[in-house]
């Protein structure tokens, strides 16, 4: 199958891995952060780690929108569903993420709140049309990949004058989070595997300031194993040469300028949010978007006068440190015992892109079997 089989070819992967082993310098370490959770799962699922020399190490980043959403925002959505009696619609991954007091959207639904899982942002418009007597709120989350669909449904709702539809906007932006992690310097990052789908929207040039300011190379990588291994080779070569450029391995989907129609749609509907809290990273300036005043009638935060809620993560959970690249999931005392995909204590174990879920599904037996 084109764009699948050739990017999962074992011979190609082995050949690229041999080049990496030949080009790494024995006296130095290469700490590479895969920003996107999709890369984390590809690395573990396809055994990319096993092909790397010992001095090439993957550092897991915050690239999962479900994981970086703070517990307080989820608690706000639960209160909206239970106290305002709205129909709350959101994506499935968000349903079991722990909120305050070990609550979750899934538990609130079990208590009787009308919370519905949707597959597409347009599903919410259909629900609003089918329930004209009810207020319907779309609990929207995601990086730049899912922001354009939310902008599209807001524009459609305005054109339809759909007065019982609003959006609780939680869309965040990749480059500011990346710059924050590099500025903190906690993880000691030498290079970054840039996200794939996000980059298809915002383009490769969106990371230029980040590379220039912090002198760290970035390679936009596809999600298949050969993509990841080739991108590692590109990073190793930049690091060895002392370069800090944005390179694009994922040329079959990403351009320098990105999807300009999607960018124009986002610009029309959204504006920069002055401050937004990220799980693990704290409150970051200009790292998220909010709904413009022209669409204020469809902003759930305004219609329901929603207030910020500060909620602590579950005691013992190190998700915040995992999202900053400071700790690995298996360094958490809860990992694989109190915290499992069936009974998650942290967001990183819930999401299909979470680092803890990747470790649990593919990597938790690696050390006991003697692999590295």
Number of C-alpha atoms within 10 A of each C-alpha: 6 6 9 12 10 14 18 15 13 13 11 16 20 16 12 19 22 15 12 23 18 11 13 19 13 11 6 10 14 22 18 24 25 27 26 27 27 22 29 27 23 22 23 20 16 15 14 19 19 14 18 19 18 13 15 19 15 23 24 26 28 32 27 22 27 25 29 23 23 27 28 21 22 23 22 19 24 24 17 21 24 18 10 12 17 20 22 26 26 23 17 16 16 23 22 22 26 26 25 19 12 14 16 21 27 19 15 17 17 11 10 11 22 17 24 18 16 15 11 13 22 17 15 26 23 10 19 22 16 10 13 13 9 16 19 27 28 28 22 19 20 21 19 24 18 19 26 23 18 25 21 16 20 25 17 14 20 15 9 11 12 17 16 19 27 29 26 27 23 19 24 28 20 23 16 17 23 20 17 17 19 21 12 11 14 12 19 16 19 20 27 27 28 31 24 26 22 23 27 23 25 24 22 26 16 17 24 16 14 23 21 14 12 13 17 21 29 31 29 29 30 28 22 20 25 26 19 26 25 22 25 27 20 20 28 24 16 21 19 13 9 12 16 22 21 25 23 25 21 23 15 10 15 23 17 17 15 19 15 13 11 19 17 12 17 20 15 15 22 24 15 16 17 13 14 19 20 22 23 20 18 14 13 16 15 16 21 26 23 20 25 17 12 11 16 16 20 25 22 23 20 15 13 12 8 14 11 10 14 14 15 13 23 16 9 12 19 24 28 23 20 24 28 27 25 17 17 19 28 17 10 18 13 18 24 19 10 10 19 18 20 9 14 23 26 30 31 29 29 26 25 19 24 31 33 34 26 25 22 19 16 17 19 17 12 13 9 8 8 7 10 12
